[in-house]
Amino acid sequence: MKKTAIILGATGLTGGLLLKKLMVDNRYETIKLFSRTRIEGLPNTVQQFIGNLLELDQFKTDFTADEVYCCIGTTAKKTPDKKMYRNIDYGIPVSAAKLAKENNITTFLVVSAMGANKKSKVFYNRTKGEMEQDVLHQEIQHTSILRPSLIGGEREERRILEKIGLKVFRLMQPLFIGPLKKYRIINAESIAQAMVNLANTTSNTDVIITSLDIEQLAKSNIKKD
């Protein structure tokens, strides 16, 4: 029986790559996108629900699927106001997890960050850690939290300083060996593929997926049990 998937954050880098993968994956019959803006040129198998994701409850009736992929995230530069930042990076994933639980969706995957820690003094890391805690609190049967390191890939929006930083960081990659290997740049393509693979197996035991494990999962050809 073919499945229905929900994606939050399909207009972003990782979410966009994930959407492309699911559209050509014959295990999926319907893909539902929840976002602020419409994506043009998509096939009829993709349903788009446009609105304010900070008020996700408005979509409760349509928030039904087999799986939820949450690729929501902002940056301090794009969202300097800490309250709004928290509303996005904490509020949307947690609201999505609550809706998934209420609507009996049994698979929930969310992109977090490597430094996530609810006790961290760093606002960004603490926000991600608190998000993880409250997503897990929903006790959805198959929950996977991905903690990537610095994410690489071609974004549509122009981020000149970020591109320069990534180029410099890439030159340093050979230095990241041993315990430092986990800090290597991970491509958004790998994150998207790992999420698809995780959603299509019932054998994964790790709820928290580290950056190195994401890379390995992306290379796996996992089949549903």
DOGURO-723931 format. One record per residue (C-alpha): x, y, z. Coordinates in steps of 0.05 Angstrom, whole numbers, plus 5000, padded with zeros to 4 digits. Example, Ala and Ser with C-alpha at 12.3 -4.5 7.8 and 13.67 -1.06 7.14 Angstrom:
2
<rec <5246; 4910; 5156>>
<rec <5273; 4979; 5143>>
***
This chain:
225
<rec <5000; 5000; 5000>>
<rec <5029; 5067; 4979>>
<rec <5041; 5121; 5031>>
<rec <5028; 5194; 5045>>
<rec <5083; 5239; 5070>>
<rec <5081; 5308; 5101>>
<rec <5139; 5357; 5091>>
<rec <5149; 5420; 5131>>
<rec <5204; 5464; 5103>>
<rec <5201; 5442; 5030>>
<rec <5221; 5512; 5007>>
<rec <5288; 5504; 5043>>
<rec <5351; 5469; 5019>>
<rec <5343; 5401; 5054>>
<rec <5267; 5400; 5049>>
<rec <5270; 5416; 4975>>
<rec <5318; 5359; 4961>>
<rec <5274; 5313; 5003>>
<rec <5213; 5333; 4962>>
<rec <5248; 5315; 4897>>
<rec <5266; 5247; 4925>>
<rec <5196; 5231; 4949>>
<rec <5164; 5253; 4883>>
<rec <5202; 5199; 4845>>
<rec <5197; 5146; 4900>>
<rec <5142; 5096; 4880>>
<rec <5128; 5080; 4953>>
<rec <5092; 5147; 4959>>
<rec <5025; 5164; 4930>>
<rec <5014; 5233; 4961>>
<rec <5060; 5286; 4988>>
<rec <5031; 5342; 5030>>
<rec <5070; 5408; 5037>>
<rec <5055; 5457; 5092>>
<rec <5088; 5524; 5081>>
<rec <5081; 5600; 5076>>
<rec <5092; 5603; 5001>>
<rec <5070; 5560; 4943>>
<rec <5119; 5522; 4900>>
<rec <5101; 5525; 4827>>
<rec <5105; 5470; 4776>>
<rec <5093; 5410; 4821>>
<rec <5054; 5347; 4799>>
<rec <4984; 5331; 4823>>
<rec <5012; 5281; 4873>>
<rec <5036; 5340; 4914>>
<rec <4983; 5377; 4955>>
<rec <5002; 5446; 4982>>
<rec <4972; 5478; 5044>>
<rec <4991; 5551; 5049>>
<rec <4988; 5590; 5114>>
<rec <5023; 5612; 5177>>
<rec <5061; 5553; 5205>>
<rec <5065; 5587; 5272>>
<rec <4991; 5571; 5276>>
<rec <4996; 5499; 5253>>
<rec <4932; 5478; 5288>>
<rec <4893; 5510; 5231>>
<rec <4915; 5452; 5188>>
<rec <4894; 5398; 5237>>
<rec <4842; 5366; 5191>>
<rec <4891; 5361; 5133>>
<rec <4951; 5340; 5176>>
<rec <4943; 5266; 5162>>
<rec <4996; 5220; 5134>>
<rec <5040; 5160; 5146>>
<rec <5102; 5202; 5159>>
<rec <5122; 5272; 5177>>
<rec <5188; 5303; 5154>>
<rec <5204; 5367; 5191>>
<rec <5260; 5407; 5159>>
<rec <5242; 5474; 5190>>
<rec <5299; 5519; 5212>>
<rec <5321; 5591; 5210>>
<rec <5385; 5629; 5225>>
<rec <5404; 5685; 5273>>
<rec <5418; 5729; 5213>>
<rec <5349; 5717; 5181>>
<rec <5313; 5720; 5248>>
<rec <5351; 5764; 5297>>
<rec <5292; 5769; 5345>>
<rec <5302; 5712; 5395>>
<rec <5228; 5704; 5410>>
<rec <5211; 5695; 5336>>
<rec <5271; 5650; 5327>>
<rec <5246; 5605; 5383>>
<rec <5175; 5606; 5354>>
<rec <5203; 5577; 5289>>
<rec <5258; 5529; 5311>>
<rec <5223; 5504; 5373>>
<rec <5149; 5521; 5362>>
<rec <5137; 5492; 5293>>
<rec <5170; 5424; 5302>>
<rec <5137; 5414; 5370>>
<rec <5069; 5434; 5344>>
<rec <5079; 5387; 5285>>
<rec <5096; 5330; 5332>>
<rec <5034; 5343; 5374>>
<rec <4990; 5342; 5313>>
<rec <5024; 5279; 5288>>
<rec <5009; 5246; 5355>>
<rec <4936; 5269; 5355>>
<rec <4926; 5244; 5284>>
<rec <4959; 5177; 5297>>
<rec <5018; 5188; 5251>>
<rec <5070; 5137; 5272>>
<rec <5134; 5163; 5239>>
<rec <5164; 5231; 5254>>
<rec <5232; 5256; 5230>>
<rec <5261; 5324; 5247>>
<rec <5326; 5359; 5230>>
<rec <5360; 5388; 5292>>
<rec <5433; 5409; 5301>>
<rec <5497; 5377; 5325>>
<rec <5504; 5421; 5386>>
<rec <5432; 5412; 5411>>
<rec <5431; 5412; 5487>>
<rec <5372; 5434; 5530>>
<rec <5421; 5456; 5585>>
<rec <5467; 5495; 5539>>
<rec <5482; 5568; 5554>>
<rec <5482; 5581; 5479>>
<rec <5412; 5603; 5458>>
<rec <5413; 5566; 5391>>
<rec <5436; 5500; 5421>>
<rec <5389; 5505; 5480>>
<rec <5329; 5519; 5434>>
<rec <5345; 5458; 5392>>
<rec <5355; 5416; 5454>>
<rec <5288; 5437; 5483>>
<rec <5255; 5423; 5417>>
<rec <5283; 5353; 5416>>
<rec <5260; 5340; 5487>>
<rec <5188; 5361; 5473>>
<rec <5185; 5324; 5407>>
<rec <5207; 5261; 5443>>
<rec <5155; 5275; 5498>>
<rec <5100; 5261; 5447>>
<rec <5124; 5188; 5445>>
<rec <5110; 5178; 5371>>
<rec <5126; 5106; 5355>>
<rec <5181; 5118; 5304>>
<rec <5217; 5184; 5320>>
<rec <5284; 5203; 5290>>
<rec <5322; 5266; 5307>>
<rec <5379; 5282; 5259>>
<rec <5436; 5324; 5285>>
<rec <5477; 5346; 5225>>
<rec <5540; 5388; 5229>>
<rec <5549; 5447; 5182>>
<rec <5503; 5435; 5122>>
<rec <5530; 5444; 5052>>
<rec <5493; 5452; 4986>>
<rec <5469; 5502; 4935>>
<rec <5416; 5548; 4962>>
<rec <5371; 5590; 4918>>
<rec <5379; 5650; 4964>>
<rec <5445; 5687; 4962>>
<rec <5487; 5681; 5025>>
<rec <5555; 5709; 5004>>
<rec <5589; 5706; 5071>>
<rec <5562; 5636; 5084>>
<rec <5588; 5612; 5016>>
<rec <5657; 5640; 5032>>
<rec <5656; 5608; 5100>>
<rec <5637; 5540; 5071>>
<rec <5693; 5544; 5020>>
<rec <5744; 5558; 5074>>
<rec <5714; 5503; 5118>>
<rec <5718; 5454; 5060>>
<rec <5792; 5467; 5052>>
<rec <5800; 5448; 5125>>
<rec <5763; 5381; 5118>>
<rec <5826; 5338; 5114>>
<rec <5845; 5363; 5183>>
<rec <5781; 5335; 5213>>
<rec <5803; 5265; 5232>>
<rec <5791; 5221; 5292>>
<rec <5746; 5256; 5343>>
<rec <5742; 5317; 5298>>
<rec <5711; 5277; 5240>>
<rec <5641; 5292; 5265>>
<rec <5651; 5366; 5249>>
<rec <5659; 5354; 5175>>
<rec <5610; 5388; 5128>>
<rec <5550; 5345; 5110>>
<rec <5513; 5355; 5046>>
<rec <5438; 5369; 5049>>
<rec <5431; 5314; 4997>>
<rec <5456; 5263; 5048>>
<rec <5409; 5288; 5101>>
<rec <5349; 5282; 5055>>
<rec <5368; 5212; 5033>>
<rec <5381; 5190; 5105>>
<rec <5311; 5214; 5124>>
<rec <5278; 5174; 5069>>
<rec <5318; 5112; 5088>>
<rec <5301; 5120; 5161>>
<rec <5227; 5128; 5147>>
<rec <5227; 5064; 5107>>
<rec <5256; 5018; 5159>>
<rec <5229; 4994; 5226>>
<rec <5296; 4967; 5249>>
<rec <5330; 5033; 5269>>
<rec <5343; 5036; 5344>>
<rec <5377; 5103; 5349>>
<rec <5329; 5161; 5362>>
<rec <5386; 5212; 5358>>
<rec <5424; 5207; 5293>>
<rec <5493; 5239; 5292>>
<rec <5524; 5272; 5232>>
<rec <5570; 5214; 5217>>
<rec <5513; 5165; 5223>>
<rec <5471; 5208; 5176>>
<rec <5525; 5200; 5123>>
<rec <5525; 5124; 5132>>
<rec <5449; 5120; 5130>>
<rec <5448; 5161; 5065>>
<rec <5491; 5107; 5033>>
<rec <5447; 5050; 5056>>
<rec <5394; 5018; 5013>>
<rec <5345; 5004; 5069>>
<rec <5281; 4967; 5053>>
<rec <5218; 4965; 5094>>
<rec <5215; 4905; 5140>>
***
